[in-house]
Amino acid sequence: MGVTDRYGIYAVHLNATLCGGITEVDDAYESTIRGEPRSGEALARFLSLVAQTARVGFSSEAIKTILDTIATTDGGLPLKYSNLASTVWANGLRVYWQKYLAGGSRDPASVHIKDTITAGIIALQRLSCQHQGDAVAEVEAVCGWDGSNDLIARTFNVALPAAPTDGDRFTLIDGYNTIGGIAFGQLRSLEIGFGFGIEREGSGSDVAEKFVTIKTIAPTITLRGIDPSLYAAAKIPTVGLNCTHANTKLYLRKRAAGGSFVANGTAQHISVTADGMAKVGQIGRGSGQDASEIVAVLQCRYDGSNAPMIFNTATAIS
């Protein structure tokens, strides 16, 4: 019997905002079924579902859309997560799977799949970029139970939304990045970990937990470069380097469609400032004829008024 149906990734609706640039999607359930043998028997006679959790993860190169859309003011601090059960996110998170067309490309009819999550927390977990690569955001939704619907509610035979705008790509730049007032040159990769510790809690032996909360937030920024002189008493010393929003700023440069880069003076790039303490972990690592690498990690903190990391998605590079 031949294969008749195939589905692949499409776009993701972040509430009312359609996000393109999708590179990967992962919808997953984890279920606990209890069934131990009793009365000395070898086989279990009774099985029961006692716990079930779900998560939805996706990666996208549309990092401006994600940074602008997934954000909650928590205690006066803008943080990169959102409450899926809030009235602000009334439409929840919707993931689309498009049907492939046998003998063609993609099916134009209303024959696709939509997964909807309306309770829980959606948060940025990681933002990374490599030399000559495009920055990618990794997002995770930890699903909660609204008391009636499936954690991930699936609908068949839906129409796809109009194709998402997919014209933004961002990458690294040299000569403008500073941490603790020290220029970090010859940058080869940048990784921002948002550090959300999200946990579920329940009661009454409900199979799925209704209460999803953030218990800890520990953001970090990791920079990998090939300038070994950065490990020095006058730069990043052994005891570490104090960093503030005033002296720490990193950029992601926007690529120009059909060209190379958008001009530095155009306010279309992305920047992040941070407060914390930078330390050098790896001070040298070489292989073959490759340049020795140095890795610095900036552990972020709350300065009492500003978020540990502050993003600007419409800034000029200077």
N, C-alpha and C positions, 0 to 999 in steps of 0.2 A: 504494500500500500504506500503510495507516494506521500511526500510531505505537502501539506496544504496551507499551514499557517506558520508565519514567522513574524516576530515583533522585535523592534529595536528602539534605542533611546530617541527621544525627540527633545522636548523642552520642559521646563519646570515653571509652574506658576507660583511665585512668592506673593501670596495674597492676590492683589490685582496686577502685579508686575510680572510680565512674562520674561523669563531669563533664558537666554540662549548660550551659545559657546559651551554646551555640555560635552564633557569628555567621558564621563562615567556615572552610572547610577547603580545603587545597591539597595533594594528593598528586602528586608529580612525579618522573619519571626524567629524567636527562640522559645520553645515550649518545654515545660517540665511535666512529664507523665510519670506518675507514681504507680508502681505495681510490683510489690515484693511478694514472693511466695510465702504462704503461711501454712501452719499445721504440718510442717515438715515436708511439704511437697516440693518438687523440683521446679514446677512451672507456676507462674502467677495466674490466678483465676480472676483477679479484679484489677482493672486499670482505670485511672482517673487523671484528668488534666488538672493540675494543681496550680500552675503558674504559666504566664505567657507574657512576653515582652516583644516589642517591635521597634525597629529603627529604620530610618531612611537616610542614606548618605548619597551625596552627589558631588562631582567636581565640575568646575566650570572656569573658562577663561574670561568670562564676563565679570571681572572682579569689581569694576565700578558699580555695576547694577547691584551686585551682592552687598558691597560695603554700604551703599546708599539705602538699601531696602531692609536689610536685617540689622535693626538697631533699636534698642530700648533705653530709655532714660531711667536708670535705676538709682534712686538716692541722689539724683542730680547729675549722675555720670552717664554719658552716652556709651553704651556697651554693645558689642556686636552679637546680640541674641534677640529673639522675639518670642513672646508668649503666643502660641498658636491658638489658645482658647480665648484670647482677648477680643474685644469688639473691634480693635484696630485691625486685627488679622481675621476678619469675619469669614473670608473665603478660604482660610487655611493654606496648607501646602498641597499642591496638585502636581503629580508626576504623570507625564504622558508617555505611552509606548505606542509607536507607530507601526502599522502593519505593512510588511513588505508585500509587493505585488508580484505574484508568480508571472514570469514572462515579461516583467517590467521593472520598475524601481520601487515607488511607494504608492500605496493604494489611496486614491483621492476620495473614496467614499467614507461614510461615518461608520467605520469598522475598527476603530482603534480602542485602546485601553487607557483608563484614567484611574490612578490611585490617589485617594484623598486622605489627608491627615488633619484633623481639626482640634486636637488636644495634645498638649506636651510643649516642648521647647525646641526651637530651631536655633542653631548657633554655628558661627564660624569656628572651625577647629584649627585650620592651618591655611596659611598663604605662603606660597613658595615660588621661587624663580631661579633658574640657572642661567649661566652665561650663554647668550644668544638664544635663550628659550623664551617662552611666554609665561607670564605669571599665572598660576592656577590657584583657585580658592577651593578648599575642601569644606563642605558643609554637612552637618549632621542634625537630623531631627530625632529627638528621643520622644517616642510616642507615649501619650497618656490615654486613659480610657475616659470617655465622656459619659459612661453609664449605660449606653445603649448600642452604639455603632461599633463595628470592628475597629481595631487600632489602625489598620490600614484598610479603608473601604474601597473596594475595587468595583469599577463600572465598565461594562463592555459596550461595544458598538457606539462609541462617542466620536464626534467630529474633533479634529485637531484645531487648536487656535491658529490664527494667522501666523506665518513664519516669524520668529522673533528677530529683532534687530541684532545683528552680530557683527558690529564694526569696530569693536574695541579690543586692542591687544596691548599689553604693557610688559616692559622688560627692564633690565638693570641699566644703570648709568654709572660712570666713574667720574671722580673729580668734584662731586658735590655732597657726598655722604659724610656725616660727622657723628661721632659718638663721644660724649663727654668733652666736646670741643676739639677732639682729635680727628683729623681727616682719615677716613678709612678708604684707601685707594686699592686698586687692582682687585676689586670685588668679583668673586666668581659665583657666589650663590647667596641668596637671602631666604631665610625661613622664619616666619612669624607664627608662633604657637599661641593661640588665644587662651588656652589653659582652663577651659570651663570644666569643673567637676560636677556633672549632672547626675542626679540620683533619683530613683523612683521610690515612693513609699506607699504602702497600702494598709488595709485593715479588714477585719471581718471575713478573712479567707477569700476575698475576691480574687479571681484568677489574674486579672490585670489591675495594676495600680493606677489610681486616679490622680495621685499627687506626684507631680514631677517638679523638682526644685534644683536650683544651683547652690551647692554647698560651699564651693571654693572657686576662686578665679586666680590663676597663677600664670600670667602671660610671660612669654620669653621671645627674644629675637636672637637668631643665630646668624652670624656673618662668616662666610668662608672666603679667604683671599689668598694671594700669593706674594704678599709683601711681608717678609719675616721681620722687618725693622719695626713693625707695630708692637712687638713684644719688647718693651724697653721702659726704663724708669720714667722717661719723659713722655711716654705715650700711654700704653696699657701696661702698668707695672704688675708685678706678681701679686700685690695686695689688692688689685682691682682698681677700677676707675669709676668715680661718681658721675652719674648722668642725670641731666634734667631736661625738661621740655625746651628750655632756652638754648641748650648747647648740643642737643641730639636730634638729628633729622636725617631721614633716609627717603630716597625717591624711587619711584617706578616710572620709567619714561614711556610715554605713549608712542606706539608705532603709527606711522602714517600709511593708510590704505593706498596701495599703488606706489609707495615710496619707501623711505627708510623710517624717519622719526618726525613727529610733530615738533616744531621749533620750541626750544627751551623756554622762551619768553611767553609762550601761549599757555593760558591757564586751563590745560586739559590733562595735566599729569597728576600723579598721586603721590602724596607725601605722608609720612608718619613721624610724629615726634614721640618721645618716650621719656619716662622718668624711672631710674633704677640704678643698678650697679653692673658694670661690665667687667668680665674677667676673661682671661685667655685660658682655654682648655688645651687644645692641641697647638703647640708652638712650632711644630715642624713635622712634616710627613712627606716623604718622597718615594717615588717608584720609577725605576728606569731612568728615562731622560726627562721626566715631568718636573715641573717647578714644585718646590716645597710649599706646602699649604699651612696656613695658620687659621685657627678657628676661634672666634670671640663670641661669647654668649652674654647677652644683656638680660638680666633678670629684673623684671619690671616691678614697680611698687606704686602705691597710692600716695600722692603728696599732700593729701588732705583737701584738695579742691578739684583737681583735674583727674580724668581717667588715666590709668597707667600708660595707655597708648591713645593718641589722638590722630585720626585720619582726616586728610583733606583730599577729596577726589576731583577737585578742580583748581589745581595750583600751578603756578609757573615754577620752573627750576631756576634757582639762583644761588 
